[in-house]
């Protein structure tokens, strides 16, 4: 048995969760009456919390008063989603981020007292992302591509004046990754492959660059912040080991010390405002485990349990008296909680689950593992419909995540819960190349996409077929982005395996995709080409061979394709052309384009429409 690493007892109980013999069936609309919340930051007086919610149908800004739980809708956007950045220090003014209908050209806005907004990063093609507030609360830091659309530079703005001042000019794709409080030491990161990078410290006063990564011991190296006095720098690396761990680096001497590691990846760590606490995040078998330690003693902070929780986000207030976290389960969307570290009181601030839904009528995720074609063990997240049995067999779907290197995780999905509620078993396959299971597993699909990773999905199908409660002749495949590619790869390269395919904005022509990546991905281009192949080289032959578009004549089974018109990553032409090619086969293919969405759908009405189409399609061709 693996050691439980989470002292808060927030361990998700995955296996053996009892389900009712029969489920109450809910409509698609009822599932999307849930609310998603994100972000979360304290007001200066720590009386209120600012967050984003899609309660209105798209994301807007909301405030909740901690003492009584009362909420106020701060913005009322009807066209664009607004994502909370936070309160401007020392004021009740608010900053937020927004793009244009999913085009991913995000700007930072200041919400004025009269309800109007000021674009603080107004360049037409400028992408900007908030970094942090200065320790003295007089300055905002951010990254922006306004100077060169290929690279993000690092800027600061004095609060109230809002005039950008360049701190670091990124000329060569060596990205900003952190800065000391005195603005002298910069952490810089250079991507080599998707599993290897370089990490540097640049001393601005001495104009000296020191490499923190070890060329003789390659791996990932990610900045994890400085102490307030700049004496120590922290980074996360998997160098020399299978899983990532946290290291302390003394900036004056170069002395290193591993301060935390476990048998899973450490994904994030930071110190609270005055360094009283250290927060450590761990990716433990498809869910987040978080540890909060007293920094001076490194002892764990006791915390009351939140049943079945997967911790999605955590932050500590400036006073270091309150802890804000977002936690959910596979049966309930994430909610925001605040914990008073002095009084030990835990308070739930939001209620995101539609009250029409009884979580007991939804299905808990179960972590399973199966052997692939070469006996490699493949982890997966499984949802079994209530009432499924040997005498009541159900159809099933293999669900494939995006990426390529993402991970299907144990968290709430309205789409998956809706499918399961309507009688479809769902197996979320974490095929080789998925993150979270060690660096060896992560690199197993490099230059091998559409082959062994696809076989992992096929062997997931075989696992489903072996379950006595699954109808072995009614199994489909579904996925988004890279998962959409895997769906179309299954339809073309293994046309006799799956009965249907559902493709959300999936790649179909790797040569075009890799030639048309967004300009601001330039610093990661060489890493992407190292994993997938260089379309301007002899690699183009292999990329042609693994692109479903050029093999669409092999498609035999019905396909549903969903696409956002403003998608900057997987262009609409990818879906247009595969649909046209499948139609030539006289194979049923259905297609819908959402004109106001990008790479992923965020508007509730579109999610409802898309999910209804998916259910109708599956009921017609799979059930």
C-alpha positions in Angstrom: 0.0 0.0 0.0 1.3 3.4 -0.9 2.0 5.8 2.0 -0.7 8.5 2.4 1.1 11.8 1.9 -1.7 14.2 2.6 -1.9 15.2 6.3 -5.2 17.0 5.8 -6.9 13.6 5.1 -8.1 15.0 1.8 -7.6 11.6 0.1 -10.1 10.8 -2.6 -11.8 7.5 -1.9 -11.8 6.0 -5.4 -12.3 2.2 -5.1 -15.2 0.5 -3.5 -17.6 3.5 -3.6 -21.1 2.1 -3.4 -23.5 3.0 -6.1 -27.3 2.6 -6.2 -28.6 -0.3 -8.3 -30.3 2.2 -10.5 -29.6 5.8 -11.2 -32.0 8.6 -11.6 -31.5 10.0 -15.1 -30.9 13.7 -15.5 -31.1 15.9 -18.6 -28.1 17.5 -20.3 -29.4 20.9 -19.2 -29.4 19.8 -15.6 -25.8 18.8 -15.7 -24.8 22.2 -17.1 -26.7 24.1 -14.5 -23.7 23.3 -12.3 -21.3 26.2 -11.9 -17.6 26.1 -12.4 -15.5 28.4 -10.2 -11.8 29.4 -10.6 -9.2 31.7 -9.2 -9.8 33.1 -5.7 -8.1 36.0 -4.0 -8.6 37.8 -0.7 -9.5 41.5 -0.5 -6.9 43.8 1.3 -8.9 43.5 4.6 -9.4 39.8 4.0 -13.1 40.2 4.5 -14.1 39.2 0.9 -12.9 36.7 -1.8 -12.9 37.5 -5.5 -13.4 34.6 -7.9 -14.7 33.7 -11.4 -17.8 31.7 -12.0 -19.8 30.7 -15.1 -23.1 30.9 -13.3 -24.4 33.5 -15.8 -23.6 31.2 -18.7 -20.1 32.5 -19.3 -17.4 33.4 -16.7 -17.9 36.6 -14.8 -16.4 38.1 -11.6 -18.0 37.5 -8.2 -17.3 38.5 -4.6 -18.3 36.5 -1.6 -18.2 37.9 2.0 -16.5 35.3 4.2 -18.5 36.1 7.4 -22.0 35.4 6.0 -21.4 33.8 2.6 -23.3 36.5 0.7 -22.3 36.8 -2.9 -22.3 39.7 -5.3 -22.0 39.6 -9.1 -19.3 42.1 -9.9 -19.4 42.1 -13.7 -22.2 41.2 -16.1 -20.5 40.4 -19.4 -22.7 38.6 -21.9 -20.2 38.1 -24.7 -16.7 37.4 -23.3 -15.6 35.4 -20.3 -13.8 37.4 -17.5 -11.3 35.6 -15.4 -10.3 37.1 -12.0 -6.7 38.3 -11.5 -7.2 39.9 -8.1 -7.8 43.0 -6.1 -5.4 45.9 -6.8 -3.4 46.0 -3.5 -4.7 48.4 -0.9 -7.9 49.1 -2.9 -11.2 47.6 -3.8 -10.3 47.9 -7.5 -10.1 44.7 -9.5 -8.0 43.4 -12.4 -9.2 40.6 -14.7 -8.2 38.8 -17.8 -10.2 38.2 -21.0 -9.7 37.2 -24.7 -12.0 37.5 -27.7 -14.3 34.5 -28.2 -11.6 32.0 -27.5 -8.8 33.4 -29.7 -6.5 33.2 -26.7 -5.2 36.8 -27.2 -5.6 37.6 -23.5 -5.3 41.1 -22.1 -5.2 42.4 -18.6 -8.0 44.8 -17.7 -8.7 47.2 -14.8 -12.3 47.4 -13.6 -13.1 51.0 -12.9 -15.4 52.1 -10.1 -18.0 53.3 -12.6 -18.2 49.7 -14.1 -16.2 50.5 -17.2 -12.9 48.7 -17.9 -9.4 50.0 -18.9 -7.3 47.7 -21.1 -3.8 47.8 -19.4 -2.2 45.8 -22.3 -4.0 47.3 -25.3 -1.7 46.1 -28.1 -3.8 44.7 -31.0 -1.9 41.4 -31.2 -0.5 41.6 -27.7 -0.9 38.6 -25.4 -0.4 39.5 -21.7 -0.6 37.4 -18.6 -0.5 38.6 -15.0 2.6 37.7 -13.0 2.4 39.0 -9.4 2.2 42.1 -7.3 5.4 43.5 -5.8 6.1 42.8 -2.1 5.7 46.5 -1.3 2.3 46.4 -3.2 3.2 49.3 -5.4 3.8 47.4 -8.7 2.2 44.9 -11.0 4.4 42.4 -12.9 3.3 40.7 -16.1 4.5 39.1 -19.3 3.6 40.4 -22.7 4.3 39.6 -26.4 3.7 43.2 -27.6 7.3 43.8 -28.7 7.8 40.5 -30.5 4.8 38.2 -31.1 7.1 35.2 -30.8 8.4 35.8 -27.3 7.1 37.0 -23.9 9.0 39.8 -22.3 8.7 40.7 -18.6 7.3 44.1 -17.5 6.2 46.0 -14.5 3.6 48.8 -14.1 3.4 51.2 -11.1 -0.1 50.9 -9.7 -2.1 54.0 -10.5 0.2 55.1 -13.4 -0.1 51.8 -15.4 2.8 52.6 -17.7 4.7 49.5 -18.7 8.5 49.3 -18.0 10.6 46.6 -19.5 12.5 44.4 -17.0 13.6 41.5 -19.2 13.7 41.4 -23.0 13.4 37.8 -24.3 15.3 37.8 -27.6 16.0 34.1 -28.0 13.1 32.2 -26.5 14.7 31.9 -23.1 11.6 32.5 -21.0 11.2 34.5 -17.8 10.4 32.1 -14.9 10.7 34.1 -11.7 12.3 37.1 -10.0 13.8 37.9 -6.6 12.0 40.6 -4.4 14.8 43.2 -5.1 14.4 42.6 -8.9 18.1 41.6 -9.2 17.9 37.9 -9.8 15.9 36.5 -12.7 15.1 32.8 -13.2 15.2 32.0 -17.0 14.1 28.8 -18.7 15.1 27.3 -22.1 13.0 24.5 -23.5 15.0 21.7 -25.3 12.4 18.9 -25.5 9.1 18.4 -23.7 11.0 16.4 -21.1 14.2 18.4 -20.8 15.0 22.1 -20.3 17.7 24.4 -19.0 17.3 26.7 -16.0 19.4 29.8 -15.4 19.8 32.6 -12.8 20.7 35.9 -14.3 22.2 38.5 -11.9 21.2 41.9 -13.4 23.6 44.0 -11.4 26.6 41.8 -12.2 25.3 40.9 -15.7 26.2 37.3 -14.9 24.3 34.1 -15.9 24.6 30.9 -13.9 23.1 27.6 -15.2 21.2 25.9 -12.4 20.4 22.8 -14.5 23.1 20.1 -14.8 24.1 19.4 -18.5 25.4 16.0 -17.3 22.1 15.2 -15.5 19.4 16.4 -17.9 15.7 16.5 -17.0 13.0 19.1 -16.3 13.9 22.1 -14.1 11.2 24.5 -13.1 11.5 27.7 -11.0 9.7 27.6 -7.7 10.5 31.0 -6.3 13.0 32.9 -4.1 13.0 33.7 -0.4 12.2 37.3 0.4 15.9 38.1 1.2 17.1 36.4 -2.1 19.3 34.1 -0.2 17.7 30.9 -1.5 16.2 30.0 -4.8 13.9 26.9 -5.1 13.3 24.7 -8.2 11.6 21.5 -9.1 13.4 18.8 -11.1 13.3 15.2 -12.0 17.1 15.1 -12.8 18.5 11.7 -11.9 15.1 10.4 -10.7 11.8 9.1 -12.1 9.7 11.7 -10.3 10.1 15.5 -9.7 11.3 16.8 -6.4 11.9 20.1 -4.7 15.4 21.6 -4.3 16.8 24.5 -2.3 19.7 26.4 -4.0 21.8 28.9 -2.1 22.4 31.8 -4.4 25.7 33.0 -2.9 27.4 29.6 -2.7 25.6 27.4 -5.2 24.9 24.8 -2.5 21.9 22.5 -3.2 19.7 20.5 -0.9 16.7 18.4 -1.7 14.0 19.5 0.8 11.0 17.4 -0.4 10.4 14.3 -2.5 8.0 11.4 -2.7 7.1 8.6 -5.1 5.0 11.0 -7.2 5.7 14.3 -9.0 6.0 17.4 -7.0 4.2 19.8 -9.3 4.3 23.1 -7.4 5.6 24.7 -4.2 5.7 28.2 -2.8 6.2 30.2 0.4 3.5 32.4 2.0 3.9 36.2 2.1 6.1 36.3 5.2 7.5 32.8 4.7 5.5 31.3 7.7 4.2 28.4 5.6 5.3 26.3 2.6 2.7 24.9 0.2 3.6 21.7 -1.7 1.4 20.2 -4.5 1.8 16.6 -5.6 0.3 14.8 -8.6 -0.7 11.5 -6.9 -2.2 9.0 -9.3 -4.5 11.4 -11.2 -5.4 13.8 -8.4 -3.9 16.6 -6.4 -2.5 16.1 -3.0 -1.5 19.3 -1.1 0.7 19.6 2.0 1.0 22.8 4.0 4.0 23.0 6.3 5.2 25.4 9.0 8.3 26.6 7.2 10.5 27.0 10.3 10.0 23.5 11.5 8.8 21.8 8.3 6.0 20.2 10.3 2.6 19.5 8.7 -0.3 21.9 9.5 -3.3 20.0 10.8 -6.5 20.5 8.8 -10.1 19.3 9.1 -11.0 16.7 6.3 -13.1 17.6 3.3 -14.6 14.2 2.3 -13.5 12.7 -1.0 -11.6 15.9 -2.0 -9.3 16.6 -5.0 -7.6 19.9 -4.2 -7.5 22.1 -7.3 -6.0 25.3 -5.9 -4.7 26.8 -2.7 -3.5 30.2 -1.6 -2.6 31.8 1.8 -3.7 35.4 2.7 -1.2 38.2 3.2 -1.7 38.1 6.9 -1.0 34.4 6.8 -4.1 33.8 9.0 -6.4 32.4 6.3 -6.0 29.7 3.7 -8.2 29.7 0.5 -8.6 26.5 -1.4 -10.7 25.0 -4.2 -11.7 21.4 -3.8 -14.0 19.0 -5.7 -14.6 15.3 -6.3 -15.4 13.2 -9.3 -19.1 13.6 -8.4 -19.1 17.3 -7.5 -17.6 20.4 -9.2 -14.9 22.3 -7.2 -16.0 24.6 -4.4 -14.1 27.4 -2.7 -13.4 27.0 1.0 -11.6 29.3 3.5 -9.8 27.9 6.5 -8.9 30.2 9.4 -5.5 29.0 10.6 -6.0 30.7 14.0 -9.6 29.7 14.9 -9.4 26.4 13.0 -12.7 27.1 11.3 -13.4 25.7 7.8 -16.1 27.5 5.8 -17.5 26.6 2.4 -18.1 29.7 0.3 -19.7 28.4 -2.8 -22.2 25.7 -3.8 -21.5 24.7 -7.4 -23.5 21.5 -7.8 -27.0 22.0 -9.3 -29.4 21.3 -6.4 -31.5 19.2 -8.9 -28.6 16.7 -9.0 -28.1 14.3 -6.2 -24.5 13.3 -6.0 -25.5 9.8 -4.8 -27.1 9.4 -8.3 -23.7 10.2 -9.9 -20.8 7.9 -10.2 -17.4 8.0 -8.4 -14.3 7.5 -10.4 -12.3 4.4 -10.0 -8.6 4.1 -10.7 -7.8 0.9 -12.6 -4.8 -0.4 -14.6 -4.6 -2.8 -17.5 -1.8 -4.4 -19.5 -1.2 -3.1 -23.0 -0.1 -5.0 -26.1 3.5 -5.2 -24.8 2.6 -5.8 -21.1 3.1 -2.2 -20.2 0.8 -1.3 -17.3 -1.5 1.6 -18.4 -3.3 3.7 -15.7 -6.9 4.7 -16.4 -9.9 6.4 -14.7 -13.1 4.3 -15.0 -16.8 5.3 -14.6 -19.2 2.4 -14.4 -23.0 3.2 -14.8 -25.1 2.1 -11.9 -27.2 -0.9 -12.7 -24.7 -2.3 -15.3 -24.5 -6.1 -14.8 -23.9 -9.3 -16.7 -27.6 -9.4 -17.5 -27.8 -5.6 -18.2 -24.8 -4.9 -20.4 -24.0 -1.3 -21.3 -22.2 0.4 -24.2 -18.8 2.0 -23.4 -16.4 4.8 -24.5 -12.7 5.1 -24.4 -12.0 8.7 -23.5 -8.6 10.2 -24.5 -7.2 13.4 -23.0 -5.5 16.3 -24.8 -1.8 17.1 -24.9 -0.2 14.9 -26.1 1.3 14.9 -22.6 -1.7 15.7 -20.5 -3.5 13.4 -18.0 -7.0 12.2 -17.4 -7.6 13.1 -13.8 -10.0 12.4 -11.0 -12.1 15.5 -11.1 -15.6 16.5 -12.0 -16.6 16.4 -15.7 -20.2 17.3 -16.7 -19.7 15.6 -20.0 -18.5 12.3 -18.5 -21.1 12.3 -15.7 -23.8 13.0 -18.2 -22.7 10.1 -20.5 -22.4 7.7 -17.5 -25.8 8.9 -16.2 -27.3 8.0 -19.6 -25.9 4.5 -19.5 -22.4 4.7 -21.1 -19.4 3.3 -19.3 -16.3 5.6 -19.7 -12.7 4.6 -19.5 -10.3 7.6 -19.4 -7.1 6.0 -20.7 -3.8 7.6 -19.7 -1.8 6.1 -22.6 2.0 6.1 -22.6 3.1 9.7 -23.0 0.7 10.9 -20.3 2.1 13.0 -17.5 2.1 12.1 -13.8 3.5 8.6 -14.0 7.2 9.3 -14.2 9.5 10.6 -16.9 10.1 7.2 -18.5 6.4 6.8 -19.1 6.1 10.4 -20.2 8.6 10.0 -23.1 7.4 6.6 -24.3 5.3 8.2 -27.1 8.0 10.5 -28.5 8.2 10.2 -32.3 5.7 7.3 -31.9 2.3 9.1 -32.0 -0.5 7.2 -33.6 1.1 3.9 -33.0 1.8 2.6 -29.5 -0.3 5.3 -27.8 -3.2 4.2 -30.1 -2.6 0.6 -29.2 -2.9 1.5 -25.5 -6.4 2.9 -26.3 -7.2 -0.3 -28.2 -6.1 -2.4 -25.3 -8.2 -0.2 -23.1 -11.1 -1.3 -25.3 -10.1 -4.9 -24.8 -10.2 -4.3 -21.0 -13.7 -3.0 -21.4 -14.7 -6.0 -23.6 -13.5 -8.3 -20.8 -15.9 -6.8 -18.3 -19.0 -8.9 -18.0 -21.3 -5.9 -17.8 -20.0 -4.2 -21.0 -21.5 -4.9 -24.4 -18.3 -5.9 -26.3 -19.8 -5.0 -29.7 -20.7 -1.4 -28.7 -17.6 0.5 -27.8 -16.7 3.9 -29.2 -13.8 6.4 -28.7 -14.0 10.1 -27.8 -11.5 12.8 -27.1 -10.6 16.5 -27.3 -7.6 18.1 -29.1 -4.9 15.4 -29.0 -7.7 13.1 -27.8 -9.6 14.2 -30.9 -6.5 13.2 -33.0 -6.5 9.8 -31.2 -10.2 9.4 -32.1 -9.5 10.0 -35.8 -6.3 7.9 -35.7 -8.5 5.0 -34.4 -11.1 5.6 -37.1 -8.4 5.5 -39.9 -5.6 3.2 -38.6 -7.7 0.8 -36.7 -11.1 1.1 -38.5 -12.5 -2.3 -37.2 -11.9 -1.6 -33.5 -14.3 1.1 -32.5 -18.0 1.4 -33.5 -18.1 5.3 -33.4 -15.8 8.2 -32.9 -16.4 11.6 -31.3 -13.8 14.2 -32.2 -13.7 17.5 -30.4 -11.3 19.9 -32.3 -8.8 17.1 -33.0 -5.6 17.3 -35.1 -6.0 15.6 -38.5 -3.0 16.9 -40.4 0.2 17.0 -38.4 2.3 18.7 -41.1 -0.1 21.7 -41.2 -0.5 21.9 -37.4 3.2 21.9 -36.7 3.8 24.6 -39.4 1.0 26.8 -38.1 1.5 26.8 -34.4 0.7 30.2 -32.8 3.6 32.7 -33.0 3.9 32.9 -29.2 4.7 29.2 -29.0 8.1 30.0 -30.7 10.2 29.3 -27.6 8.7 25.8 -27.4 8.8 25.1 -31.1 12.0 23.1 -31.0 10.7 21.0 -28.0 7.5 20.3 -29.9 9.4 19.3 -33.0 11.7 17.1 -30.9 8.7 15.1 -29.6 6.5 15.1 -32.7 8.8 15.7 -35.6 10.0 18.6 -37.8 7.6 19.2 -40.7 10.3 21.0 -42.6 12.5 17.9 -42.6 12.4 14.2 -43.5 10.2 13.8 -40.5 7.4 15.0 -42.8 7.1 11.5 -44.2 6.3 10.1 -40.8 4.0 13.0 -40.0 2.1 12.3 -43.3 1.8 8.7 -42.4 0.3 9.4 -38.9 -2.1 12.1 -40.1 -5.7 10.8 -40.4 -6.6 13.3 -43.1 -4.5 11.4 -45.7 -6.0 8.1 -44.8 -9.6 9.1 -44.4 -10.7 6.6 -47.1 -10.2 3.9 -44.5 -12.9 5.3 -42.1 -15.8 2.8 -41.7 -17.6 3.9 -38.6 -19.8 6.9 -37.9 -18.0 10.1 -36.7 -19.1 13.2 -34.9 -16.9 16.3 -35.2 -17.2 19.5 -33.0 -15.0 22.5 -33.7 -14.6 26.1 -32.4 -14.2 28.6 -35.3 -11.7 30.7 -33.4 -9.4 27.9 -32.4 -5.8 29.2 -32.7 -4.2 25.8 -32.0 -6.3 23.3 -34.1 -7.5 25.4 -37.0 -11.1 24.9 -38.3 -9.7 23.7 -41.6 -8.5 20.5 -39.8 -12.1 19.6 -39.1 -13.5 20.9 -42.4 -11.2 18.7 -44.4 -11.6 15.5 -42.4 -15.4 15.8 -42.6 -15.3 16.3 -46.3 -13.0 13.3 -46.8 -15.2 11.0 -44.7 -18.3 12.0 -46.6 -16.6 10.7 -49.8 -16.8 7.2 -48.1 -20.6 7.4 -47.7 -19.9 6.9 -44.0 -22.2 8.8 -41.6 -20.4 12.0 -40.4 -22.0 14.8 -38.4 -20.3 18.2 -38.0 -21.0 21.3 -35.9 -19.0 24.5 -35.7 -19.3 26.9 -32.8 -18.6 30.4 -34.2 -17.9 32.0 -30.7 -15.6 29.3 -29.3 -11.9 28.5 -29.5 -9.8 25.5 -28.3 -12.3 24.3 -25.7 -15.9 25.4 -25.2 -16.6 27.8 -22.3 -20.1 29.0 -22.9 -22.8 27.0 -21.2 -25.2 27.1 -24.1 -22.6 25.7 -26.4 -21.6 23.0 -23.9 -25.3 22.0 -23.6 -25.8 22.0 -27.4 -22.6 20.0 -28.0 -23.3 17.4 -25.3 -26.9 17.0 -26.6 -25.5 16.3 -30.0 -23.0 13.8 -28.6 -25.8 11.9 -26.7 -28.1 11.9 -29.7 -25.3 10.7 -32.0 -24.2 7.9 -29.5 -27.8 6.8 -29.0 -28.3 6.6 -32.7 -25.1 4.8 -33.7 -23.8 3.0 -30.6 -26.6 2.1 -28.3 
